Amino acid sequence: MSSIRKVAAVKVARVSQHGTPAELAEARRELALANIEAAIERNLASSPPLTTDQKKRIAALLRTGGQL
């Protein structure tokens, strides 16, 4: 697990015990972001370069929240 993901996971654990619901929701969003970033980096590192059209498809997923 990357250090960013570890920090985010620790924050979720801490906030779940001592934070507000809004703080917990934000901490969970940050952990989700860290997990998504790690997955993207891992897949891009082990794949051939993406074409321009493929990059556009991924960007569209991000813009629409995964709903194409």
Z-matrix of the N, CA and C atoms (Angstrom, degrees):
N
C 1 1.455
C 2 1.524 1 108.01
N 3 1.325 2 117.16 1 133.75
C 4 1.455 3 121.02 2 179.78
C 5 1.526 4 110.26 3 -68.95
N 6 1.320 5 114.75 4 160.42
C 7 1.464 6 118.46 5 -178.97
C 8 1.526 7 111.51 6 -64.12
N 9 1.318 8 117.58 7 -33.83
C 10 1.469 9 120.34 8 178.15
C 11 1.530 10 109.90 9 -64.56
N 12 1.328 11 116.03 10 -42.81
C 13 1.469 12 120.15 11 179.01
C 14 1.526 13 110.30 12 -66.31
N 15 1.328 14 117.39 13 -39.45
C 16 1.472 15 120.21 14 178.81
C 17 1.512 16 111.10 15 -62.99
N 18 1.326 17 116.14 16 -45.53
C 19 1.468 18 120.18 17 179.19
C 20 1.527 19 110.41 18 -60.52
N 21 1.328 20 116.71 19 -43.55
C 22 1.461 21 120.77 20 179.92
C 23 1.523 22 111.30 21 -64.38
N 24 1.335 23 117.26 22 -40.71
C 25 1.467 24 120.69 23 179.49
C 26 1.529 25 111.13 24 -66.44
N 27 1.319 26 116.72 25 -40.62
C 28 1.469 27 120.38 26 177.91
C 29 1.524 28 110.20 27 -64.27
N 30 1.333 29 116.35 28 -39.28
C 31 1.466 30 119.96 29 179.01
C 32 1.524 31 110.84 30 -63.23
N 33 1.334 32 117.17 31 -42.11
C 34 1.470 33 120.07 32 177.55
C 35 1.520 34 109.71 33 -59.72
N 36 1.315 35 117.26 34 -45.32
C 37 1.470 36 120.57 35 -179.50
C 38 1.524 37 111.00 36 -62.06
N 39 1.331 38 116.55 37 -44.95
C 40 1.463 39 120.71 38 -178.74
C 41 1.531 40 111.23 39 -65.66
N 42 1.322 41 116.11 40 -47.96
C 43 1.463 42 120.56 41 -177.14
C 44 1.525 43 110.93 42 -67.63
N 45 1.332 44 117.78 43 -31.32
C 46 1.463 45 119.56 44 179.76
C 47 1.529 46 111.46 45 -64.70
N 48 1.322 47 116.69 46 -24.68
C 49 1.463 48 120.03 47 179.29
C 50 1.521 49 113.01 48 -94.22
N 51 1.350 50 116.68 49 -31.36
C 52 1.464 51 118.93 50 -170.98
C 53 1.520 52 114.64 51 -128.45
N 54 1.308 53 118.11 52 5.13
C 55 1.458 54 119.53 53 -175.99
C 56 1.512 55 113.14 54 -110.89
N 57 1.313 56 113.24 55 179.12
C 58 1.463 57 120.89 56 178.35
C 59 1.529 58 109.06 57 -86.00
N 60 1.319 59 116.99 58 163.89
C 61 1.471 60 119.19 59 175.36
C 62 1.535 61 112.64 60 -57.31
N 63 1.314 62 117.21 61 -37.52
C 64 1.470 63 120.33 62 179.13
C 65 1.525 64 110.82 63 -66.53
N 66 1.328 65 117.24 64 -40.27
C 67 1.459 66 120.82 65 177.75
C 68 1.524 67 110.97 66 -65.88
N 69 1.320 68 116.90 67 -37.90
C 70 1.454 69 121.09 68 178.74
C 71 1.529 70 110.56 69 -66.50
N 72 1.314 71 116.59 70 -42.15
C 73 1.471 72 120.11 71 178.00
C 74 1.524 73 110.45 72 -60.99
N 75 1.314 74 117.32 73 -42.26
C 76 1.468 75 121.17 74 179.00
C 77 1.526 76 110.80 75 -66.24
N 78 1.314 77 117.51 76 -41.92
C 79 1.465 78 120.99 77 178.62
C 80 1.528 79 110.53 78 -62.95
N 81 1.314 80 117.00 79 -39.63
C 82 1.466 81 120.33 80 178.15
C 83 1.523 82 111.58 81 -67.17
N 84 1.339 83 117.16 82 -36.29
C 85 1.473 84 120.36 83 176.03
C 86 1.522 85 110.33 84 -63.73
N 87 1.327 86 116.62 85 -41.82
C 88 1.460 87 120.66 86 179.06
C 89 1.528 88 111.40 87 -64.29
N 90 1.334 89 117.09 88 -39.41
C 91 1.461 90 120.56 89 177.17
C 92 1.527 91 110.26 90 -66.18
N 93 1.317 92 117.33 91 -41.95
C 94 1.468 93 120.54 92 177.57
C 95 1.529 94 110.03 93 -60.81
N 96 1.321 95 117.11 94 -43.69
C 97 1.456 96 121.26 95 178.15
C 98 1.527 97 110.72 96 -59.99
N 99 1.320 98 117.07 97 -46.09
C 100 1.468 99 120.63 98 179.59
C 101 1.529 100 110.88 99 -61.23
N 102 1.321 101 117.45 100 -39.98
C 103 1.466 102 121.11 101 178.62
C 104 1.526 103 111.61 102 -67.32
N 105 1.322 104 116.96 103 -40.86
C 106 1.464 105 121.12 104 178.74
C 107 1.526 106 109.96 105 -65.34
N 108 1.332 107 116.73 106 -45.31
C 109 1.465 108 120.14 107 178.58
C 110 1.526 109 111.21 108 -58.55
N 111 1.325 110 116.23 109 -44.86
C 112 1.462 111 120.22 110 -179.18
C 113 1.527 112 111.11 111 -62.96
N 114 1.323 113 116.57 112 -41.24
C 115 1.466 114 120.39 113 179.67
C 116 1.527 115 110.92 114 -64.94
N 117 1.316 116 116.84 115 -42.51
C 118 1.461 117 120.65 116 179.05
C 119 1.528 118 110.00 117 -63.57
N 120 1.332 119 115.99 118 -48.15
C 121 1.473 120 119.32 119 -179.64
C 122 1.528 121 111.02 120 -60.17
N 123 1.320 122 117.19 121 -43.48
C 124 1.465 123 121.72 122 -179.20
C 125 1.532 124 110.63 123 -62.20
N 126 1.324 125 116.59 124 -43.93
C 127 1.466 126 119.86 125 -178.73
C 128 1.524 127 112.36 126 -71.62
N 129 1.301 128 117.60 127 -39.72
C 130 1.463 129 119.33 128 178.62
C 131 1.526 130 111.54 129 -66.38
N 132 1.316 131 116.92 130 -34.16
C 133 1.464 132 120.43 131 -179.31
C 134 1.528 133 111.91 132 -68.17
N 135 1.315 134 116.88 133 -26.76
C 136 1.464 135 119.53 134 -175.69
C 137 1.531 136 112.95 135 -108.01
N 138 1.308 137 116.98 136 11.89
C 139 1.470 138 121.17 137 -177.81
C 140 1.521 139 110.45 138 -120.78
N 141 1.327 140 116.23 139 159.40
C 142 1.468 141 117.98 140 172.83
C 143 1.533 142 109.25 141 -67.73
N 144 1.312 143 117.59 142 160.20
C 145 1.475 144 120.19 143 -179.48
C 146 1.530 145 111.28 144 -56.50
N 147 1.312 146 115.21 145 143.31
C 148 1.465 147 120.66 146 178.81
C 149 1.522 148 110.42 147 -79.64
N 150 1.319 149 114.84 148 149.89
C 151 1.463 150 119.94 149 174.15
C 152 1.517 151 108.52 150 -78.99
N 153 1.310 152 115.57 151 168.24
C 154 1.464 153 120.12 152 177.85
C 155 1.528 154 110.91 153 -60.31
N 156 1.317 155 117.36 154 -41.55
C 157 1.468 156 120.48 155 178.94
C 158 1.527 157 111.69 156 -64.19
N 159 1.315 158 117.29 157 -39.23
C 160 1.459 159 120.44 158 178.57
C 161 1.528 160 110.82 159 -65.65
N 162 1.321 161 116.64 160 -40.46
C 163 1.471 162 120.57 161 177.20
C 164 1.532 163 110.29 162 -62.48
N 165 1.328 164 116.14 163 -39.27
C 166 1.467 165 120.00 164 178.47
C 167 1.528 166 110.91 165 -63.99
N 168 1.339 167 117.21 166 -39.48
C 169 1.471 168 120.93 167 178.78
C 170 1.525 169 110.64 168 -62.93
N 171 1.317 170 116.40 169 -42.89
C 172 1.473 171 119.82 170 178.89
C 173 1.522 172 110.16 171 -66.26
N 174 1.317 173 117.02 172 -42.46
C 175 1.467 174 120.26 173 177.95
C 176 1.525 175 110.85 174 -60.69
N 177 1.330 176 117.07 175 -39.38
C 178 1.463 177 120.86 176 178.43
C 179 1.529 178 110.75 177 -63.46
N 180 1.333 179 117.20 178 -39.13
C 181 1.471 180 119.68 179 176.37
C 182 1.520 181 111.14 180 -60.30
N 183 1.320 182 116.07 181 -42.04
C 184 1.466 183 119.68 182 179.87
C 185 1.535 184 111.67 183 -66.66
N 186 1.331 185 116.12 184 -40.59
C 187 1.473 186 120.01 185 -179.57
C 188 1.522 187 111.89 186 -65.45
N 189 1.328 188 116.77 187 -34.61
C 190 1.467 189 120.66 188 -174.52
C 191 1.522 190 113.37 189 -99.91
N 192 1.316 191 116.92 190 3.43
C 193 1.460 192 119.48 191 -179.66
C 194 1.515 193 112.59 192 71.84
N 195 1.315 194 118.14 193 29.03
C 196 1.453 195 122.19 194 177.86
C 197 1.507 196 114.92 195 89.92
N 198 1.314 197 116.63 196 3.80
C 199 1.468 198 121.11 197 -179.81
C 200 1.524 199 109.02 198 -105.83
N 201 1.318 200 116.92 199 106.92
C 202 1.473 201 119.32 200 176.99
C 203 1.498 202 111.20 201 -97.89
